[in-house]
Amino acid sequence: MYMYPDNLKAKATLWLWELKDIGVIGIGLLVSVFALVQLGFMPPIVITAVYAFLTIQFEGTSILNFIQYACAFFILKQQVFEWRL
């Protein structure tokens, strides 16, 4: 009998990223290094680094999702309080 994690419904991950994000980061790094070496253009490597940071996964939640949830809780959504005796 074989035991599979999360009944084969878990997303494929490698280190702290999903495999889709690893591919995007890899392609972004290739383009970024080319742009930096050939053109001396820095923004692509900064954008790739920011994307890599925001897509880090901890316990199924990425840093970008955490920032979105925090902004919704503290800024965007109205909080309702009921006072009762």
QUISUL-V871692 format. One line per field, one symbol per residue. ss: DSSP state (2 for helix, 1 for strand, 0 for the rest). phi: phi as a letter, one per 20 degrees, with the letter a starting at -180 (. if undefined). A space follows every 50 residues. Layout:
# QUISUL-V871692
ss=???
phi=???
This chain:
# QUISUL-V871692
ss=00002222000011001122222222222222222222200022222222 22220011001122222222222222000000000
phi=.dddfllmdfffccldcffffffffffffffffffffedmdegfffffff ffffefdclncefffffffffffecedfeddddce
